[in-house]
């Protein structure tokens, strides 16, 4: 298990800023997995058409792709950032910032923001740099761009807001966290007039004007006798249906929260590391052992599980129409029936692993590979 430590003043993690307390960053990795199950024979029950493809730059980090309307914004490890029109796969703008990208990209369709390995927050508009700001610690969660502001959460549990046009810091809120945090994207999204973030095992609703807390709801509580066993960070995408948010706590639980009232509705034990997708009936996720699972949205009772991809590395699923789309570690894009998880088709974009959870824009399923290929598919 790869563990890295923030050292105050270290140029690798902090540039010119002292950190009040050392923070250990735990990479989301584990022991070697058993031999993956053989892929089942390919089914072609559902037609899948490749609408377009695009090349960005190789991706060597836990990429999160940003979608705003018809615009998909993607970042490569080398600092390349590209905005793509998902309707036709055409480039809208492209730029290359100084430094390698560490966290994925956030965008509202106009302003985009990324965070570099040198802890620099960079805002872009139309392919040009708007402003840069130095952060006090690493960030693994992509910035959120919403309401003409850029929101950032760093690994030391600090959340900050920046003016989208000027880069002026508007507020900063720091919370006491556990000694260990996951080196993978966490939770941050806008729900109405509330900024929702993940802090440890809790969903926290914040006032975006000043960062004050409106509510907190625990998805998981720390357990165990050491810091590793007590690690319960919220990770990945949140499945939202109206005012109900459903999230995953790393290798611990899934749970749903009423974001209007800040009330926990239910939690269930689950052993996954990636986010959730869903519809008005069910939630869908991939467990750490490669099992794809559906839970009933109202109470978390399990509807079905499929172990055809056991011990394979899977992304979080994307629910589209009657289908679940899941990226797979050898480069396969799986199309599954939402009713029972049976495979209805699969494609291989360019033979390299899928680098990001699939996203939907302009009725197109967009995936990014480790080679930097961006592909748009339209299931029939």
N, C-alpha and C positions, 0 to 999 in steps of 0.2 A: 504494500500500500504506500503510495507516494505522498509524503507529508512535507509541506514547505512551511517555513516560518517567516513572518514579517519581522524584519529587523529594523528598528528605528534608524533612519538615516541611510539605509542601504539603497544604492542607486537602482538596484533591480526592482525594488518594490515601492520605494518612496524617494522622491527627488526634492530635496530641500525642505521637507516637512517632517517633523518629529511625530511619531505615533505614541499616544499616551500609554498604551499597553500593547504588549506583544500579542499577535493574533496568529494562531496556527491555521493554515489553510489545508484542508483535507481534499485531495483529488478523489473524484468518484471512480475508484477502481477497486478491484478485488483480486482474489486468487483466480487462477485459470479455470475456465469453465469446462464442464464435461464436453465430450464430442457432440456437436450440434446434430439434431435430427436431419435426416435427408429430406430435401424439399419434396413435397408430393408432386405427382405428375401435373404438368401445367394444364390448367383449365382455361377455356376461352368462352365461358358462358356469357360474359359481358364484353362488348366491344370497347376498346380503348384506343383513341386516336391521339398521336402526338401532334399538337397544334403548332409548336414552334420550339426552337432550342437557341441557346445563347451561351457564350463563353465569358466568364469573369476572370477569376484567378483561383489557384488552389486554395482550399480551405483546410486549415490544420487546427481549428479550435471548435468549441461547441457553438456552432452558428445558430443564431435565431434570425429568421428572415422577417422583414417588416412588410406589412400590407396596409395600405390606406386607399380605399376605393379600388380603382383599377391599377394602382401603382404598386409594384413590388420592388423593394430596395434590398440589395444584397451586398455584403462586404467579403472580400478575400483577405487572407492572412497578410499579404504584402501591402495592405493599405488601399487597395482598389475598392472603390464604392461605386455602384451602378444602380440607377433607377430604370426600371423596365416597365413598359406598358403591357400589362398582362393580356390585353385583348389581342395583341398581334406579335408580342415578343420583341418589339422595337425598343432600341435604346433611347431613353429620354435625356439622360446625361450620364457622364462618367468622369471620375476624378481619381487621383491617387494622392493620399495624404502622406505626410512624413511619419514613419514608424509603422510597426506591425499592429494589426488590430487584435485586441484581446477579447473584448465582449462584442456581441453581434451589433447590428444596426437597429436604430429606432427611427421612425419617420411618421409624419402626419400627412405625407404626400407633397409637402412644400419644403419643410425643414427636416433634414436628416441629421442624426448624431451617432458617433461611434466613440469608443474608448480604446486607447492604444495601450501597448504593454508598458509604456512609460508613464501610465496613469494620467494621460492627457485626454480631456473631454474635447472633442472637435465637432463643431456644428457646421453643416453644409447647406447651401441652397443653390439650386440650379447648377450643381457641379463645382461651385466655388466655396472656399472656406469663409464662413461668416465670422467665427471667433474660435478661440481656444482658451481652455482653462485647466490649470493643474489641479488634480485631485490629491487628497492626502493618503489614499490607499488604493489597492487594486479593486477592480470591479469585474464581476463575472456575469452580472445581469445587464443586458443591453439597456441603454437609456430609453425612457418613455417620452415621446414628444406629443403633447396634448395641450390644448388651451393656450397656445402660443408660448408654452414653457417647455423646458427640458428637465425631466426628473431623473435623478441618479441615485442608485443605492450601491454603496461600496461594501467591501467585505468586513469592515469594522462596524457594521450595523448603522452607518450614517446614511440618512436620506437627505438630499438637497434638491432645491429648485433653482433654475437659472432662466433668465429672460431669453426667449428664443432668438430674438434679433440682436440684442446687445451683448449677451453673455454675462450680464450682471447677476451675481448671486442674490437671490431673493430671500431665501431662508435655508437653515440647516438644522436638522434634528438628529441627535445621537442617542442611541439606546445601548444599554449594557447587554451584551450577548454572551453566548457560550464561547469557550476557548477555541472550538473547532467550527469551521464553516466549510461548506462544500464548494469545490472549485468547479461549479457548473451554474447555468442560469437559474435564477430564482424567480419570484413572482413580483410583478409590478404592472398594474393596469388601471385605466380610468373607468369608473362606474358612475355615470351621471356626474354629479359635482363632487365626487369623492375619489381620492387617490388611494388605491388598495395595494398594499405591499405585504410580502411575507417576512416576518421577523421570527427566526427560530421556527417553532412549530405553530405559530399563530398567524392568522390573517388579520391585518390591521387596516382600518379605514381612517384616512387622514384628511384633514382640511387642506386642499391644495394651495390655499392662499397663504398659510403660515406654517403648515406641517404639524399642527396640533392633532392629537388623537381624538377621533370620534367614537370608535368602538374597537374592540379586540375580540377575536373568537379563536379558541384553540382547536386546531385540526389534530395535533398530537402533543403529548406531554413528554418531556425527557424522562427516560428510565435507564436503569443500569447502574453500574458501579464505577464506570470510567467515562472520560469525555467522548470516546468513540461510540460506546453503547448509548450515550445520551444524545447523540446527534440526531435531530429531527427537522432539519431545514425543509421548508417547502420548495419544491422544484418544478420547473417546466410550466407548460401552458395550463391555464385555468379554463374549465368548461363552464360557460355562462349561459343561463337560460333566464331571460328577464332579470329579476333582481337576485336570483340564486346563483352563487358561485361555488363550484366544486373543485377542490384542489388536492394535491398529493403531498404528503410528508414522506421524505426519503426513507424507503425500506421500512415504513411503519404503518401508515394508515392513508385512507382517502376520506374526505368528508365534505359536507355541503353547509354553506352559511347563507342566511338571509342578509344581503348587504344593505337593505333598507333599515333593518333593526339592529344589525350586528349580532345576530343570534345564531348559534350553532344548531343545525337541524339534526345531523347525525354523523357518526364516523364508523368506519369499518376497517379492520386489519387488512393491509395489502402490502405486498412485498415488491414494489416497483420503484423506479428512480426517475421516470419520465412523466410528463404531464398527461392531462386527460382531454378527451373530446367528448361530445355528447349531443343529444337532441332532447325533445320534450319527454321522451320515454326512458332513456337509458344513458349511462355513462360508459365510456370505453377507454381501456388502457392496456398497456403491455407491461407485464411483470418482469422482474429482473432475470427470471429463468426462461424468458421467451414465450411464456403463455399469454395469449391474447384473451382478455376478459371483458364481459359486459356486466354492469351492475344496474339494478333498478334505481332510477333517479330519486324516487320518493323516499326510499328507506335504505338503499345500499345493498339490498339482497341480491345475490349473484343470479344472473339470468343464464349465462353460458360461459364456458371456457374452451379454448382450442389450444392443444399442445402440439400441433403439427410443426411449429417452428421452435420447439423447445431447445433452449441453450443457444439460440441464435441471437445476435444483437439487433434489437428492433428500436425504431423511433417511437415516439408517441403517435397514436393514430389520428387521422382526420376523418370526421364523419361528413360525407357528402351524399345527398340523395339516399339511395338504398345501400350505399357502399361505405366501407371503411378502407382508407388508404394508409398503408404502413410501409416505411422504409426499412430495408434490411441490410445488415453489415457487409454482405458480399456484393451489394449493388443492385439487388432486386427491389422493385417497387410492387408491393402486394396489394391486390384489390380483393377485399373480403365482403361477403354478404353480411349486412348488419343484423339480420335476424338470427343467424347461428354461427357466424364466423367462418363459414366455408369459403374457400378460395374460388373466385370467379374469373380471375385473370392475373397475370403478372408480367411486368416488362423490366428490362434492364437498360437504363438510360445510357450509360457509357462504360459500365463494367466496374466502376469504382464505388466505394461505399456511399450511401446516402448521408449527407453531412448535416442535414437539418430536418426537423419535423415538416412534413408536407403542409402547405398552406393553400387557401382558396382565394383567388382573385379573378374577377370578371368571368365567373363560371369556368375557371381553369384551375386545375390542380398543378401547383408549382412545386418542384423539388430541385434541390441543389446537391451536387455530388462533391466528393473530396477533390476531384480534378478541377472543380470550378465550373462544371457544366450546369446550366440552368435550363430546365425542361418544363414545358407546359403541356399537360395532358387533359383531354376531355373525354370522360367516360360517356358511353352512349346511354 
